[in-house]
Amino acid sequence: FPPGGPALEKEVGHMQSAMAVHATRHASAHSGSAVGDLLADPRLRPLVVSMIVVHAGQQLCGINAVFYYSNMFFDGVIEDPLVGTCLAGAINVFGVWVALRLMDRMGRKRLLVISGAGMLAGCACLTLALMGAVPNIVALFAVMSYVTFFEIGFGPIPWLIVAEMFDAKYVATAQSVAVQVNWFFNFVVGLTFPSISEALGPYSFGPFAALTLAAAAFCHWRLPETAGKAPDEVAREAARVWGGGGGGGDAHAVLVLEASSKTKEINSFTAVQHLKVNSNLFDRPSREVSHSIVDQTIPEDTQA
């Protein structure tokens, strides 16, 4: 092809179209095994477990028990319990705004731990108010602080970190699993809280407090930080955290990830070099190219 000629541009266009069709067919052919690949890859297991625990913790902390049955907490505290429900909704919006301001500055992991600690304190104050150990008005402030701390961390962050944990090819599958886990425990909490409240009375938020503590502890010791990191970096940190610094399998996973990153860099460099060589060949006259090819293929002693 003449340098920069229309025939060359047409051929390159055909090649790009063929590559796009091949990529689409390849993705469609392997889409059915995405869940299996996600669960089977040992490098991703710590991330899958972290995703499940964080989304389960979002519901098992009891937030929807507060919203579904808020009238129970505000009855006798304020004249109209519906006002308390509206206040909880307004505080909900305020908490999201605070999270937006702090999320990138403080990191996902730290905000989740702070969120869990604040909700734990809110559960304790609410329990004291329901027991009658403190004035009833404390129940109102306890619920408000509980909702605020929820929206600072455990409200928005579980939905965000899934996309930051996994490569693009796994994100849709991981989000689907996370949504199913989240709604399952939402259903469990909404279904069982009336029975828990009837059985435990003023101590009905005790189980939620214990589960909130467990979720916050998990985030502190096991959850990798995802802010400002590529999925490969998150996976390496997860392997180190879960391996405790010396686990054989996890150390192997770290080595595999690092080797994979190096291989990608080498392949990218090689591809760039090939492109440079090819572009130089196309830019040179055809006679010079043919002589160059002959010089590269005929041994030196033969040429001599």
N, C-alpha and C positions, 0 to 999 in steps of 0.2 A: 504494500500500500504506500502511496506517496505520503510524505510527512504531513499530518494534519488534514489529510484529504477526507472527503465525504464517505468514501468506502470504509476507511478505518473507523470513523465515528459510527457508522451503521453497524459494523461488526462488533464494536465494543458495546453498543446498545443491545444487540442480540444476546451477547454474553451476559450482560447485567440482568436482562429479563429472564434468561434461563436460570441464573443463580437465584433470583427472587422466587421463581416457581419451585425450584428444588427446596429452598428453605421452608416455604409454606407447606409443601407436602411432607417434608421431614418433621415439622412441628406437629402436623395433624396426625401423622402416623404414631408419634410417641406421646400424644396428649393423654391417652387412656391410662398410661402407666405412671403418670405424674405423682399420684398419691403414694404408690408403691416405691417409687424412686426416692421420694422425700423421706419416707419412714425407714427405708433400707440403708441409706447412706450413713455410715457411722460418723462421718464428719458433721452431719446435720442433726444428729440425735440430741445433743445438748441444746441446740436452738429450738428444736421441736418441743422438747420438754419445757423449756423456758417459756415459749409461747403459750403452751397449754396452761401452765401454772399461773401466769400473769392474767390470762383471760378468765380462768376459773376464779382467781382471787378477786377480780373485779366484781363478780357477782356474789361470791361467798363472804365478802366483807359486810354484806347486808344492806347495800345502798337501796335496792328496790323494795326491801321490807320497809324502809323509811318512807319511800314515795307511795307505795301501795297502801300502807296502813298509817299514814301520818296523822290521821284524825285521832288515833289511839293515843299518841304522844301529846297532842295539844289539847285534848279534852280535859277541861278543868284548869288548864294553864292560862289560856286566853279565852275571851268571850266567844269568839267565832273560830273554831278550828280550821276553817277554810282559809282564814287569813294566814295562819301558820304555814299551810301548804303553799300558798302564793309566795310567801317570804322565802320558803325553801327553793322554789323555782327561780326567784330573782337571785338568790345567793349562788345558785347553780351557774347562772350566766356569769356572775362576777368571778367565780372560781376558774372558769374556762379562760377568761381574759387574763387572769394572773398566770395561768399555765402558759399561755402564749408568750407572755413577757419573759418567763423564766426558763422555758424548756431548753432553748439552745444555749443559754448562758450557764445553767447549772448542770445540764445533762439529764438524760432520761432516768438513769439508775438512781441518782441522788434524790430526784423529785419523787420517785416511787417510794423510797424509804421514808422521806419526810411525810409523804401522803399517808402511808401506813401508820406512822407514829401519831400523826394528828387525829386520824380516825379512831385509833385505839384510845386516845385520851377522850375523844367525844363519846365513845361507847361507855367508858368508865363513868363519865359525868351523867350520861343519860340513865345508866343503871342506878346511880345514887339518887337521882331525881325520882325515878319510878319506885324506889324503895322508901322514899319519904325522908331520906337522910339529909337532904338539902331542899331549899325552897323549890316549888314547882316551876317557877320561871326559869330555873336552871335547865330544865328539859328543852325549852325553846332555844336557848343559846347553845346547848349541846348539839342539837340537831343542826343548827346553822353552821357551827364549826365543823361538824362531821361532814356535811355536804361540801363545804368549802375545800377541806383537805382532800376529799375524794376527787373533786374536779381539778385540783392542782396536779394530781399524779395518776391515780388508778382510773380516772374517768377517761381522759383522752389518750394517754400514752400507750396502753395496750394495743390500740388500733394503729398507732403510728409505727411502733417498732417492728411489726411483722414485715413491713415493706423494707425496713432497713437491715433486717437480719439475713434475708435470703437473696440469692441471685434472681434476676428478672424472670427466669424460666420457672421458678418455684413460687413466686409471690402470689399468684392467683390461687394456686392450690393451698398454700399456707393460710391465706386469708379465709378460704372456704372452711378449712378445719377449725380455725380460730372462731369464726362466726358460729359454727355448730356447737363448739364447747361453750361459748358465751351464752347462747340462748338456752342450752340445756340446763346450765346451772341457774340461769334466770328463772326458768320454769320450776326448778327444784325449790328455790328460795320462796317464790311466790306461793307455791303449793303448800309448803311445810310450815311457814311462819305462824299461821294461826294456831296450829297444833303446838308448836314450840312455845308460843306466848301463853297458851292455856296451861301447858305443863310446867313452865318455869316461872310464870308470872313476871315480877320485876327483873328477874335475871335472864329474860329472854334474849338479851343481846350479848350474853356471855359467850355462847358458841361463835357468834360473829366476831367478837373481840379476839378469841383464840385463833380463829382462821385468819384474821387480819394480821395478827402478830406473825403467824407462820408465813404468810405471803410476803410481808416486809422483810423477814429474815432471809427468805429465799432470794429476794431481789438484792439484798446486801451481799450475800456470800456466793451466789451462783449466777446471777444475771449479768451477762456481758454488757458493757456500755456500747451503745450504737451511734451516739451523736457524732457526726462528722467522720464516720468510718465507712469504708467500703465493706461489702458482705464478706470478702475474704479475710479482712482484718477482724471483723466481728467473730467469724468462725475460729480464727486462731486464738483470740482472747478466750472464747468459750472453752476451747480445748485445754488451754492452760488452767483456767479456773476450775473446770470439772476434774482435771487430772491432779490437782493439788500440787503441781510442780514436778511430779515424777511418775505419773501413770504411763505404763508402756503403751497402751492402745492410744491414749490421747496424745502422747508425744509423737507417736507414729502419724497421727492425723495432722499434727502441726507440721511435721516434715513433708507430708504429702501436699498440704496446702502451699507451703513455701516453694516446693518443687514445681507445683502447678503454676504459681505466679511467675517463677523464673522462666518456665517453658513458654508461657504466654509472651513474656518480654522478648525472648529469643525469636519466637515465631514472628512477632511483629517486626523486629529488626530485619529478619531475613526477607520478609515480604517487601519491606521498604527498599532493601537492596535490589531485589528482583525488579521492582518497578523502575528503579533508577537505571538499571542495566537495559531493560526493555525500551525505556524512553530514549536512552542514548542511541540504541540501535535504530529506532524509527527516525531519529533526527539526522542520522548519518546517511550519505548517499548509498544506494543499493550496492554499487561495486565495492565500496569500502567495507560494507557489512559482510559481503560474501568473502572477501579476503580475510576479514577478521575471523569468520567462522572456520575457514580452511586452516588458518594459522593455529586455531585452538584445537582442531581435530587431528591434524597431521603431526606425528612425532617430530622432534627437532632433528634427529638424525636422518629422517626421510627427507625433510625439507633441505637439509644440507646436500 
